């Protein structure tokens, strides 16, 4: 992932994947933060999503499919690189 637009698309794709895997609450949280909350800066949004996604990885590690965990880890890495 290179730029912010690609990260946004990846986050939208993650929302779809999470819903398909039965993680609708996390999907709704990400969707809300991404599209319903007005952020002052992109960095502020990314910081908030890093917290949400980091907690999801820590708490959902046993029930979340490996592919989803990898998808989240890639997005987290890209957000940190673009903050």
C-alpha beads as a LAMMPS data file, in Angstrom:
LAMMPS data file: protein, C-alpha beads

83 atoms
82 bonds

1 atom types
1 bond types

-500.0 500.0 xlo xhi
-500.0 500.0 ylo yhi
-500.0 500.0 zlo zhi

Masses

1 110.0

Atoms # bond

1 1 1 0.000 0.000 0.000
2 1 1 1.335 3.360 -0.903
3 1 1 -0.969 6.283 -0.302
4 1 1 -3.915 7.255 1.829
5 1 1 -6.460 6.549 -0.929
6 1 1 -5.240 2.973 -1.185
7 1 1 -5.455 2.599 2.591
8 1 1 -9.042 3.873 2.541
9 1 1 -9.934 1.313 -0.137
10 1 1 -8.220 -1.413 1.898
11 1 1 -10.204 -0.405 4.980
12 1 1 -13.455 -0.585 3.014
13 1 1 -12.408 -4.046 1.792
14 1 1 -11.615 -5.045 5.365
15 1 1 -15.131 -4.022 6.417
16 1 1 -16.573 -6.378 3.797
17 1 1 -14.249 -9.214 4.858
18 1 1 -15.090 -8.716 8.525
19 1 1 -18.826 -8.830 7.835
20 1 1 -18.425 -12.013 5.782
21 1 1 -16.455 -13.615 8.637
22 1 1 -19.109 -12.727 11.218
23 1 1 -17.301 -9.789 12.821
24 1 1 -20.083 -7.292 12.141
25 1 1 -19.508 -5.209 15.272
26 1 1 -15.880 -4.496 14.362
27 1 1 -16.911 -3.871 10.743
28 1 1 -19.523 -1.345 11.884
29 1 1 -17.007 0.411 14.129
30 1 1 -14.490 0.794 11.320
31 1 1 -17.198 1.878 8.860
32 1 1 -18.443 4.494 11.323
33 1 1 -14.978 5.905 12.046
34 1 1 -14.092 5.958 8.374
35 1 1 -17.265 7.448 6.889
36 1 1 -19.397 9.033 9.622
37 1 1 -16.967 10.841 11.923
38 1 1 -15.475 14.191 10.903
39 1 1 -11.729 14.111 11.536
40 1 1 -9.454 17.140 11.679
41 1 1 -6.586 15.334 9.961
42 1 1 -5.858 12.031 8.283
43 1 1 -3.348 11.315 11.058
44 1 1 -6.090 11.670 13.655
45 1 1 -8.236 9.120 11.790
46 1 1 -5.331 6.719 11.377
47 1 1 -4.435 6.994 15.068
48 1 1 -8.012 6.114 16.040
49 1 1 -8.161 3.202 13.605
50 1 1 -4.785 1.922 14.826
51 1 1 -6.276 1.661 18.315
52 1 1 -9.427 -0.089 17.052
53 1 1 -7.540 -2.522 14.828
54 1 1 -4.815 -3.166 17.395
55 1 1 -7.414 -4.090 19.999
56 1 1 -9.166 -6.331 17.498
57 1 1 -5.963 -8.228 16.799
58 1 1 -5.212 -8.607 20.499
59 1 1 -8.694 -9.689 21.565
60 1 1 -9.862 -11.576 18.497
61 1 1 -6.731 -13.539 17.819
62 1 1 -8.251 -16.920 18.651
63 1 1 -11.501 -16.556 16.739
64 1 1 -10.350 -14.464 13.792
65 1 1 -9.168 -16.255 10.642
66 1 1 -5.451 -15.952 9.911
67 1 1 -6.121 -14.206 6.571
68 1 1 -8.111 -11.470 8.340
69 1 1 -5.374 -10.982 10.925
70 1 1 -2.841 -10.625 8.121
71 1 1 -5.084 -8.135 6.300
72 1 1 -5.393 -6.044 9.472
73 1 1 -1.640 -6.196 10.119
74 1 1 -0.912 -4.970 6.575
75 1 1 -3.328 -2.071 6.945
76 1 1 -1.857 -1.134 10.333
77 1 1 1.628 -1.120 8.844
78 1 1 0.531 1.054 5.920
79 1 1 -1.228 3.529 8.226
80 1 1 1.870 3.854 10.397
81 1 1 3.983 4.452 7.302
82 1 1 1.582 7.188 6.126
83 1 1 0.993 9.000 9.428

Bonds

1 1 1 2
2 1 2 3
3 1 3 4
4 1 4 5
5 1 5 6
6 1 6 7
7 1 7 8
8 1 8 9
9 1 9 10
10 1 10 11
11 1 11 12
12 1 12 13
13 1 13 14
14 1 14 15
15 1 15 16
16 1 16 17
17 1 17 18
18 1 18 19
19 1 19 20
20 1 20 21
21 1 21 22
22 1 22 23
23 1 23 24
24 1 24 25
25 1 25 26
26 1 26 27
27 1 27 28
28 1 28 29
29 1 29 30
30 1 30 31
31 1 31 32
32 1 32 33
33 1 33 34
34 1 34 35
35 1 35 36
36 1 36 37
37 1 37 38
38 1 38 39
39 1 39 40
40 1 40 41
41 1 41 42
42 1 42 43
43 1 43 44
44 1 44 45
45 1 45 46
46 1 46 47
47 1 47 48
48 1 48 49
49 1 49 50
50 1 50 51
51 1 51 52
52 1 52 53
53 1 53 54
54 1 54 55
55 1 55 56
56 1 56 57
57 1 57 58
58 1 58 59
59 1 59 60
60 1 60 61
61 1 61 62
62 1 62 63
63 1 63 64
64 1 64 65
65 1 65 66
66 1 66 67
67 1 67 68
68 1 68 69
69 1 69 70
70 1 70 71
71 1 71 72
72 1 72 73
73 1 73 74
74 1 74 75
75 1 75 76
76 1 76 77
77 1 77 78
78 1 78 79
79 1 79 80
80 1 80 81
81 1 81 82
82 1 82 83
